[in-house]
Amino acid sequence: MLQQDQLAADTGMGAVSLRVADLDRMTAYYRDGVRLAVLSADQGRVVLGRPAADAVVPSLPAASAVLAAPAVPIVVLEHEPALRHAGPGQAGLFHTAVLFDTREDLAAALYSVATRYPESFTGSADHLVSNAFYCTDPEGNGVELYWDRDRTAWSWTHGMVDMDTKYIDPNAFLREHLTQVALDDAAARPGRVGHVHLSVGDVAAAREFYVDTLGFATTAGLGEALFVSAGGYHHHMAMNTWQSRGAGRRQLALGLGLVRIEVPGGDDLGALTERMRDHGVPTADDGRTVAFEDPWANRIEVTAPGRD
């Protein structure tokens, strides 16, 4: 049974906003490299993600077997040319992790990044729960492209998910999973933001905020890193101090603008808002979104479908 101080099991991550200096260059990277579709572009703001599509649902009667699947925003680029990059060792974004539906879709994106932006590729890993490939966008923001193994293949020990970092040969992965169909199919797109990984100043303070206050559950703690989730996922968010130990509150700079979390309904959002206020966290509520900052001034916005 869900405790009142925990996020709902169906909680997920929404689009990540980035403040960028070169909007055209960054749009090209996420469109042509990561293979996101441009969903909208207006007045210095570009939203990229998975385009709307018709989804065939065989279990429904023939007359209603085709449903419109809505577009899914994944990255929002906000043009801020007057800002500068944060200095080394500051808190902020470690990476945005884009989850692909299939290994074939992941391979198509990996191939696209490797051929169009080979200098951006930084590494790969088999994490036992997932296959992941890492890149850095043209303005230094980390990007993870990954695919999850089925949850039945995950192992848990004393409530913690078993994860590791084993090398994956990216060329072997491409040879095994890259298909011309996935390369040619514009609809073969990433599904959503799977998780968001932050750089923070202190892991204990991150646990107090993201677990004890916000309501995620701890799924792994690996030295200077903390992994948290809702509903038994391996992690919806992570925080580490690998490059930012002791960092204080962020100043306005290029890079992470905000992280979005999506809860299932209005009651879940109301409970979260009350919990944040009970813990003394200042919140802003405009009737649709509840916003607040973590201890390093990383802005978080939480929404629920259909909330008025």
Secondary structure, 3 states (H helix, E strand, C coil): CCCCCCCCCCCEECCEEEEECCHHHHHHHHHHHCCCEEEEEECCEEEEEECCEEEECCCCCHHHCEEEECCEEEEEEEECCCCCCCCCCCCEEEEEEEEECCHHHHHHHHHHHHHHCHHHEEEEEECCCEEEEEEECCCCCEEEEEEECCHHHCCEECCEECCCCECCCHHHHHHHHCCHHHHHCCCCCCCEEEEEEEECCCHHHHHHHHHHHCCCEEEEEECCEEEEECCCCCCCEEEECCCCCCCCCCCCCCEEEEEEEECCCHHHHHHHHHHHHHCCCCCEECCCEEEEECCCCCEEEEECCCCC
